[in-house]
Amino acid sequence: MRRHPHRPGPSWGDDTGAVVVESLTFVLPMAAVTFFALLQFALWGLALLGARDAADGGACDAAAYGATARDGQTSATTRLDNIAGQLLRDPRVTAARDATTAQVTVSGDSPLIHLPVGWTAVCPLERFTPGG
């Protein structure tokens, strides 16, 4: 049995590398948590970008001359499927049109952890005005 020169009593072996193992038990879980937090943030951001683009396009389509709110809702739903795909869970698209504006709202949840995602776009209606 090897004895440490400054400690009386038996030695339990060489402790070389023990600090590295102990620090890895803290560092690796923290790295994993950080990685998954960054992944969740990236997925939430991509879902928000998809919702924003779908709402903007749908509102502009609903505001076109002769269009209806249903046209904007259909356009936004199609855009959302093409752009965001599965990035937006439980997507909801609503559209409204009044005398001066068209409004489309796209909402849902981001994947993994269900964080709310939503965007509302408003466009003025296209209309003919008498020249003069």
N, C-alpha and C positions, 0 to 999 in steps of 0.2 A: 504494500500500500504506500502510495506517495504522500508525503506530508508537505504542506505549504510552509515556506520558511517563516512566515509571520503569524501563523495560526497554529495553536496547539490542537491536537486531536487528529482523528483520521480524516483523510481527504476522500471525497466522493468521485473524483475523476477530474478530467480536464473540462473547464467551463467555456472553452473557446467557442465562439459563435452563438452563445446563448442569447446575447443581446440582439443579434440579428433576427433570430427566430421570434423573440418576444416582440420586437418592433414590427415584424411582418404580420403578426396576429392583429395589429392595430391598423397598419398601413393598407393591407390588401382589402379588408372590408370597406375602409373609407374610400379607396380608389373605385371599388365596385359601386358604391352608393353615388359617388360623383359621376361616374360614367352613365349610370341609369338616369340620374337627374338631368344630365346634358342631353341624353337621348330623348327623354320626355319633353324637354323644352324645345328641341328641334322638331319633334313630331307635332307639338302644339303650334309652333310657328308655321309649319307647312300647312296644317289644317286651316289656320287663320288666313294664310295667303290664298288658298283655294276658295274659302268662303268669300273673301273680299272680291276676288276676280269674278266669281259666279254672280254675286250680288250686283256688282258694277255693270257687268254685261247684261244681266237680266233687266236692270232698271233702264238702261239705254234702249234695249229692245222693246220694253213696255212703253217707253216714251215716244217711239217712232210714230209717224203720222199713220193713222188708221189701225194701230195696234191696240191690244187690250191688256189688262193686267194678267190674264191667263197666258198670253204670249210671253210676257216677261217671266212668269213662274216656270213655264216649260223651258224657256231658254236657260234660266238659272239652274234648273235641275240637270239639264243636259251638260252644261258647262261644268257643274260640280262633279258629275260622274266622270267626265273626261279629264279634269284637272286633278281633283283631290282623290278620286277613287275611294279607297278604304281609309283614307286619313281622317275622315269626318264620320263619326259613329252617330247613328240615329239622326240623319240630316232632316231639317225642316226648312222648307222654302215657302214664304208667304209673299204675296204681291198685292199692291193696291194702286189705284190710279184715281186722281181727282181732276178737277178742271185745269190745274196748272202743273202738276207734278206726277211722276210715277215713282213708286217706292217698292223696293224688293229687299226682304230680310232673309238671310241665310244663317241658320244656327245649328248647333249640334254639340258633340263632345269629342275631345281628342282621344286617340287610342291610348292603351295602357292604363294610365290613371285618368279618370274621366274629368278632365278640366273643361269648363264651358268655352265654346268658341262661337262667335257671332259677329255679323257685319250687316249694317243697313246702308243701302245706297239710294240716293234720291236724284232723279234727273228731271229737268224741266221738259214739258211736253213739246214735241215738234208740232207746229201748226202754221198754216198759211196766214199771213197778215196782208191786208190791202196795202199796196204800194202808194206812195204819195209823197 
